[in-house]
Amino acid sequence: MIKAKTVDRVLPSHVVIEKDDRLLARLQNEEPTGFEKFTVVQTEKVWVKFQKDILTGAQKADRTFLSSEFRTKGYAYSFESMLSGKTFDKPSLILLGHQDAISGYKDAMQLIESYPRCTLSILDRAGHFPQLEQEKLVHALSEEWLQRLEKEV
């Protein structure tokens, strides 16, 4: 995310592009995971990746820290300072989910001038975790970025 506070972000409404009704009915009987909130492609394949890649880390999270002032008073990152005219002139890659209703994509578009060697991709059929919903595309773009980095060394 570019803007730490949710109220400051430009966010699209949450949409679901593809869903497996049987999967979602089964998940209704389980403990909430955020799967339906974070994803726009709600299929068994994405669910399996979500469990493996997202939930395993979330289950190990430090709940005390996450409910501390870090979360309640707002947490900030340095991206907003990049809008002040500084540039990063090395190969960069920014991947965004077009349907990401958590972090959004529009705020990140303001960064493009600060990253003159950046590939900025806004992926359709992707919510907050594009690596799960657009896995092949994320891998291809990441591989291309790594190749650009290798040429810099």
Order of alpha helices (4+ residues) and beta strands (2+ residues): beta-alpha-alpha-beta-alpha-alpha-alpha-alpha-beta-beta-alpha-alpha
